Amino acid sequence: MKFNTTAMTRFWSSNHSRGGAILFLFSLLATTALRADDDTMSQPAPAVQTGALHYLRDGKPNALTLLAPPPLPGSPEQAADMAEVRAVCHAAPSNDVAVAFTEKKFSIFNFTPAIGPFFVPGKFPKTEAFFQHVQKDAETVTDNAKDFYKRPRPYVLDPSLASGKLEKSFSYPSGHSTESMVLALVLAEVFPDQHDAIIAEARNIGWHRVEIARHYPTDIYAGRVLAQAIVREMNKNSQFEQDLAAARAEVAPAETAAKN
């Protein structure tokens, strides 16, 4: 519990009565209770909605126990987070902004520049289906956390940052950051030679969301942490391992041909 020492000093200097002391303590406890209601670290996590998961089971990973909560409304942390959004958004290169808007919907083929021109839609049906399941699982886990934390997006608190078609969902953690990094980490298992370029592309997809004020930096960083946990859990699933092996086998001939 964090006490307001300034208020206490003013109180004792102006009122020494027992009744006043009791009133002060009731007021202090009420204020503390309100702050505790705002702090999601003090609240029990609700049951996780799993939906139709493919490679994740039993609510694992649970973002609500894995991630620290976002900054509290009105806190210095929140002010600093918002200040960085404004700075990044106002300084964003026009090309980054244009690319960010094209990434509202994204898939594994956003990573084609990192993998190679042979990696195109319609050519690898098993691989496409596999990664659609992977991305959907990541989306489900992220949405559970968004619905719990209910953090407003930056442009909700500062309408001057609003542009283009706006999302109605919550901000923390970033779905784009989580899903793109999950795709990247699994793609890097399929294309290990392109690991660094693939990961860099996912980082860009996440950061673009700050550049158009869809997310705070803390949303993006939380998404990257959550993505690693998601992929660790997926790698424990035997069906995931089988489907990953099938994807590797499907793309291998085209990758080899592209290198020759």
GIWO-V898244 format. One record per helix or strand of 3 or more residues. SS is the DSSP state (hx for helix, st for strand). FROM is the first residue (numbers start at 1). TO is the last residue. If there is no record, write none. Layout:
SS/FROM/TO
SS/FROM/TO
//
This chain:
hx/5/14
hx/18/38
hx/40/42
hx/63/66
hx/76/91
hx/94/102
hx/108/115
hx/125/149
hx/154/157
hx/159/161
hx/175/190
hx/192/211
hx/217/234
hx/238/259
//
